[in-house]
Amino acid sequence: MAIRFLQPKLLHNARSFTRPLSSASSSLTSVSPLNFAEKPDPTIEKHDPCSSTLNTHDHQKLFRTISSAKLLRSLLNLNIAAVGPVVDLGLWVMNSRLMDIDISREIITGLVRHTFYEHFCAGESAAEAERCIEKINETGLRGMLFYSVEHTDDKNECDKNLRGFLQTAESAKSLDPSAVSFVVLKVSAICRMSLLKRVSDLLRWQQKDSSFNLPWKLHDFPIFADNSPLYHTLEKPEPLTQEEENELQQSYERIIKLCRACEEGNIPLVVDAEDTAVQPAIDYLTYASALTYNKGDNLIVSNTIQTYLKDAKERLFLATEAARKMGIPMGYKLVRGAYMSSESKIASSLGFESPIHNSIEETHACFNDCASFMLDKIADGSGGVVLATHNVKSGQMAVAKARDLGIDKRNSRVEFAQLYGMSDALSFGLRNAGFKVSKYMPYGPIDTVMPYLLRRAEENRGFLPASSLDRQLMSKELKRRLTASIF
């Protein structure tokens, strides 16, 4: 049976368990995480009280390690991606019957490969991804290496995908220790979606009825809060069949096998969050794995918290408190969230309120409160955090908080992260401030990676047009270099 913890009442104010990053958190004007949902600040701020150690406006210093050719290519791709009708047309084409015709598919795939794919992805093979990481490492950044597969309902695909993730761990092991920060896992790639939904249903029902017995359940941390969405499971689900229990055990063993490979390579593993329909099962498998591999100072497994969810703060608090009582180190990647449209539509179709915060200000405040809470934990000597944000204000506040707490910038338990191909000004600004900074780098055959990119674009089409900070700075730096070469 699982170890159970009494859950405190919903924390009406997150600041009751953490010192805030800044009282200005509710005034932020940008959005999201390691995903296309976040909107960087649209203007270049030159006089910010938080920016004394995080400079995001000196384009010469920010892009000093980037060639002019690379800057120009990046600027062109970002400008194209910022045109809404172009993005809409691209989405239509990629979802049209044109992709069923060999000639048109080849032409379209070629165009995508040499534009957006090359800009936002690390390559089609592990070898290409390795070379890409070596290049960004030369600029002082690290890579979060993600074999970009997810959402399968085929058992054979689960085993095939595991081999891809194990190859990712081998690739990370072969690189310089400073080059790779994490291997990234999507649980829906190695455990069938239908099984994840079944397990999530059972876990949700046990949350509603504590007497509901789950004989297969391993020890874990709390995965629900008092305000967690339970509307996906409106009727008592049938128990898992023996075949389903065996399959769940096999899925757990796949994760354990990947954890073992990461431990042998001394590369941490971070498990990505997915939508709330399957997230309980993902949390369950992640925490069960962490209980096996996170021992002493060895933090192998980290989970992801999507802070646009109303229950994010309390779930983070409950899990970290449970881990502390058990003496288990636990790390988290904090993101704002990547499933806003689908989450709201599902909740509305079932007649329930969206699990997402009602305003962007509330999401900003939640992210910053969770970041502050984890920085406090790290200052006290426990836990680890990846602050995955494209929001300059959140970066500034976290830098100031870490400085006030006396956290060493080289502390391996604190990492900032942004998507590969996005928010380079923030990445290089944090690098220049002395912090560890990673790029989230998906790789894989274009046919495999494109569904991931399409989902990102469809869910977060408002993000790319808001990339004006990078575009402004790149334009200024290219103009400066051109002027210097002429005169």
Solvent accessible surface area in square Angstrom, and as a share of the most:
residue,aa,sasa,rsa
1,M,147,0.66
2,A,14,0.11
3,I,73,0.37
4,R,129,0.47
5,F,48,0.20
6,L,176,0.88
7,Q,53,0.24
8,P,48,0.30
9,K,168,0.71
10,L,58,0.29
11,L,40,0.20
12,H,172,0.77
13,N,82,0.42
14,A,1,0.01
15,R,92,0.33
16,S,83,0.54
17,F,35,0.15
18,T,11,0.06
19,R,135,0.49
20,P,55,0.35
21,L,19,0.09
22,S,24,0.16
23,S,112,0.73
24,A,46,0.36
25,S,2,0.01
26,S,67,0.43
27,S,76,0.49
28,L,6,0.03
29,T,104,0.60
30,S,0,0.00
31,V,19,0.11
32,S,1,0.00
33,P,0,0.00
34,L,4,0.02
35,N,3,0.01
36,F,10,0.04
37,A,14,0.11
38,E,0,0.00
39,K,79,0.34
40,P,7,0.04
41,D,6,0.03
42,P,69,0.43
43,T,84,0.49
44,I,27,0.14
45,E,72,0.32
46,K,116,0.49
47,H,177,0.79
48,D,15,0.08
49,P,129,0.81
50,C,29,0.17
51,S,26,0.17
52,S,93,0.60
53,T,43,0.25
54,L,0,0.00
55,N,54,0.28
56,T,9,0.05
57,H,59,0.26
58,D,40,0.21
59,H,37,0.16
60,Q,91,0.40
61,K,115,0.49
62,L,1,0.01
63,F,1,0.00
64,R,145,0.53
65,T,59,0.34
66,I,26,0.13
67,S,66,0.43
68,S,52,0.33
69,A,57,0.44
70,K,71,0.30
71,L,2,0.01
72,L,88,0.44
73,R,135,0.49
74,S,5,0.03
75,L,19,0.10
76,L,97,0.48
77,N,18,0.09
78,L,2,0.01
79,N,61,0.31
80,I,76,0.38
81,A,1,0.01
82,A,21,0.16
83,V,67,0.39
84,G,32,0.31
85,P,100,0.63
86,V,61,0.35
87,V,24,0.14
88,D,66,0.34
89,L,109,0.54
90,G,33,0.31
91,L,14,0.07
92,W,156,0.55
93,V,26,0.15
94,M,27,0.12
95,N,96,0.49
96,S,22,0.14
97,R,205,0.75
98,L,68,0.34
99,M,32,0.14
100,D,113,0.58
101,I,96,0.49
102,D,96,0.50
103,I,128,0.65
104,S,21,0.14
105,R,85,0.31
106,E,132,0.59
107,I,106,0.54
108,I,23,0.12
109,T,18,0.11
110,G,21,0.20
111,L,117,0.58
112,V,21,0.12
113,R,71,0.26
114,H,121,0.54
115,T,43,0.25
116,F,57,0.24
117,Y,6,0.02
118,E,91,0.41
119,H,10,0.05
120,F,11,0.05
121,C,5,0.03
122,A,6,0.04
123,G,10,0.09
124,E,53,0.24
125,S,48,0.31
126,A,17,0.13
127,A,50,0.39
128,E,66,0.30
129,A,0,0.00
130,E,41,0.18
131,R,133,0.48
132,C,18,0.11
133,I,0,0.00
134,E,87,0.39
135,K,135,0.57
136,I,17,0.09
137,N,40,0.20
138,E,144,0.64
139,T,19,0.11
140,G,42,0.41
141,L,3,0.02
142,R,40,0.15
143,G,0,0.00
144,M,0,0.00
145,L,0,0.00
146,F,0,0.00
147,Y,32,0.12
148,S,1,0.01
149,V,15,0.08
150,E,33,0.15
151,H,75,0.33
152,T,17,0.10
153,D,82,0.43
154,D,63,0.33
155,K,87,0.37
156,N,119,0.61
157,E,66,0.30
158,C,1,0.01
159,D,63,0.32
160,K,105,0.45
161,N,8,0.04
162,L,15,0.07
163,R,150,0.55
164,G,12,0.12
165,F,0,0.00
166,L,35,0.18
167,Q,85,0.38
168,T,0,0.00
169,A,4,0.03
170,E,94,0.42
171,S,1,0.01
172,A,2,0.01
173,K,105,0.44
174,S,82,0.53
175,L,16,0.08
176,D,84,0.44
177,P,116,0.73
178,S,57,0.37
179,A,2,0.02
180,V,5,0.03
181,S,4,0.02
182,F,23,0.10
183,V,0,0.00
184,V,0,0.00
185,L,0,0.00
186,K,3,0.01
187,V,0,0.00
188,S,0,0.00
189,A,0,0.00
190,I,0,0.00
191,C,0,0.00
192,R,47,0.17
193,M,27,0.12
194,S,42,0.27
195,L,1,0.01
196,L,0,0.00
197,K,94,0.40
198,R,56,0.21
199,V,0,0.00
200,S,0,0.00
201,D,35,0.18
202,L,0,0.00
203,L,3,0.02
204,R,3,0.01
205,W,46,0.16
206,Q,8,0.04
207,Q,53,0.23
208,K,90,0.38
209,D,57,0.30
210,S,84,0.54
211,S,93,0.60
212,F,24,0.10
213,N,88,0.45
214,L,4,0.02
215,P,101,0.64
216,W,34,0.12
217,K,23,0.10
218,L,67,0.33
219,H,93,0.42
220,D,5,0.02
221,F,2,0.01
222,P,18,0.12
223,I,14,0.07
224,F,12,0.05
225,A,2,0.02
226,D,75,0.39
227,N,51,0.26
228,S,12,0.07
229,P,24,0.15
230,L,43,0.21
231,Y,12,0.05
232,H,39,0.17
233,T,4,0.02
234,L,98,0.49
235,E,140,0.63
236,K,130,0.55
237,P,19,0.12
238,E,128,0.57
239,P,92,0.58
240,L,14,0.07
241,T,76,0.44
242,Q,121,0.54
243,E,115,0.51
244,E,33,0.15
245,E,49,0.22
246,N,74,0.38
247,E,8,0.04
248,L,10,0.05
249,Q,81,0.36
250,Q,89,0.40
251,S,1,0.01
252,Y,31,0.12
253,E,87,0.39
254,R,22,0.08
255,I,0,0.00
256,I,21,0.11
257,K,99,0.42
258,L,0,0.00
259,C,0,0.00
260,R,108,0.39
261,A,21,0.16
262,C,1,0.00
263,E,69,0.31
264,E,120,0.54
265,G,13,0.13
266,N,126,0.65
267,I,11,0.06
268,P,38,0.24
269,L,0,0.00
270,V,0,0.00
271,V,0,0.00
272,D,6,0.03
273,A,10,0.07
274,E,1,0.00
275,D,19,0.10
276,T,8,0.05
277,A,16,0.12
278,V,0,0.00
279,Q,11,0.05
280,P,12,0.07
281,A,0,0.00
282,I,0,0.00
283,D,2,0.01
284,Y,3,0.01
285,L,1,0.01
286,T,0,0.00
287,Y,4,0.02
288,A,4,0.03
289,S,0,0.00
290,A,0,0.00
291,L,23,0.12
292,T,66,0.38
293,Y,25,0.09
294,N,0,0.00
295,K,109,0.46
296,G,58,0.56
297,D,130,0.67
298,N,57,0.29
299,L,23,0.12
300,I,6,0.03
301,V,0,0.00
302,S,5,0.03
303,N,0,0.00
304,T,4,0.02
305,I,1,0.00
306,Q,6,0.02
307,T,0,0.00
308,Y,3,0.01
309,L,4,0.02
310,K,51,0.22
311,D,4,0.02
312,A,0,0.00
313,K,40,0.17
314,E,2,0.01
315,R,19,0.07
316,L,0,0.00
317,F,40,0.17
318,L,9,0.04
319,A,0,0.00
320,T,11,0.06
321,E,36,0.16
322,A,2,0.01
323,A,3,0.02
324,R,136,0.50
325,K,132,0.56
326,M,63,0.28
327,G,55,0.53
328,I,18,0.09
329,P,16,0.10
330,M,6,0.03
331,G,1,0.01
332,Y,0,0.00
333,K,4,0.02
334,L,0,0.00
335,V,7,0.04
336,R,2,0.01
337,G,1,0.01
338,A,6,0.04
339,Y,8,0.03
340,M,77,0.34
341,S,45,0.29
342,S,35,0.23
343,E,1,0.00
344,S,39,0.25
345,K,143,0.61
346,I,63,0.32
347,A,0,0.00
348,S,81,0.52
349,S,92,0.59
350,L,76,0.38
351,G,69,0.66
352,F,89,0.37
353,E,119,0.53
354,S,29,0.19
355,P,10,0.06
356,I,9,0.04
357,H,30,0.13
358,N,115,0.59
359,S,41,0.27
360,I,59,0.30
361,E,73,0.33
362,E,78,0.35
363,T,4,0.02
364,H,0,0.00
365,A,18,0.14
366,C,1,0.01
367,F,3,0.01
368,N,1,0.00
369,D,2,0.01
370,C,0,0.00
371,A,0,0.00
372,S,0,0.00
373,F,8,0.03
374,M,1,0.00
375,L,1,0.00
376,D,15,0.08
377,K,33,0.14
378,I,11,0.06
379,A,42,0.33
380,D,116,0.60
381,G,70,0.67
382,S,50,0.32
383,G,7,0.07
384,G,5,0.05
385,V,4,0.02
386,V,4,0.02
387,L,1,0.01
388,A,0,0.00
389,T,1,0.00
390,H,0,0.00
391,N,0,0.00
392,V,6,0.04
393,K,45,0.19
394,S,1,0.01
395,G,0,0.00
396,Q,4,0.02
397,M,4,0.02
398,A,3,0.02
399,V,1,0.00
400,A,13,0.10
401,K,14,0.06
402,A,2,0.01
403,R,115,0.42
404,D,108,0.56
405,L,41,0.20
406,G,63,0.61
407,I,16,0.08
408,D,67,0.35
409,K,79,0.33
410,R,183,0.67
411,N,43,0.22
412,S,83,0.53
413,R,58,0.21
414,V,3,0.02
415,E,3,0.01
416,F,2,0.01
417,A,0,0.00
418,Q,0,0.00
419,L,8,0.04
420,Y,25,0.09
421,G,9,0.08
422,M,1,0.00
423,S,4,0.03
424,D,23,0.12
425,A,0,0.00
426,L,1,0.01
427,S,0,0.00
428,F,6,0.03
429,G,1,0.01
430,L,0,0.00
431,R,29,0.10
432,N,58,0.30
433,A,12,0.10
434,G,36,0.34
435,F,14,0.06
436,K,58,0.25
437,V,1,0.01
438,S,0,0.00
439,K,4,0.02
440,Y,1,0.00
441,M,0,0.00
442,P,3,0.02
443,Y,6,0.02
444,G,0,0.00
445,P,63,0.39
446,I,8,0.04
447,D,104,0.54
448,T,45,0.26
449,V,0,0.00
450,M,20,0.09
451,P,79,0.50
452,Y,6,0.02
453,L,15,0.08
454,L,27,0.13
455,R,39,0.14
456,R,11,0.04
457,A,15,0.12
458,E,82,0.37
459,E,32,0.14
460,N,9,0.05
461,R,115,0.42
462,G,34,0.33
463,F,1,0.00
464,L,16,0.08
465,P,55,0.35
466,A,21,0.16
467,S,2,0.02
468,S,21,0.14
469,L,7,0.03
470,D,5,0.02
471,R,46,0.17
472,Q,64,0.28
473,L,0,0.00
474,M,3,0.01
475,S,50,0.32
476,K,90,0.38
477,E,1,0.00
478,L,32,0.16
479,K,145,0.61
480,R,80,0.29
481,R,48,0.18
482,L,110,0.55
483,T,62,0.36
484,A,65,0.50
485,S,88,0.57
486,I,113,0.58
487,F,196,0.82
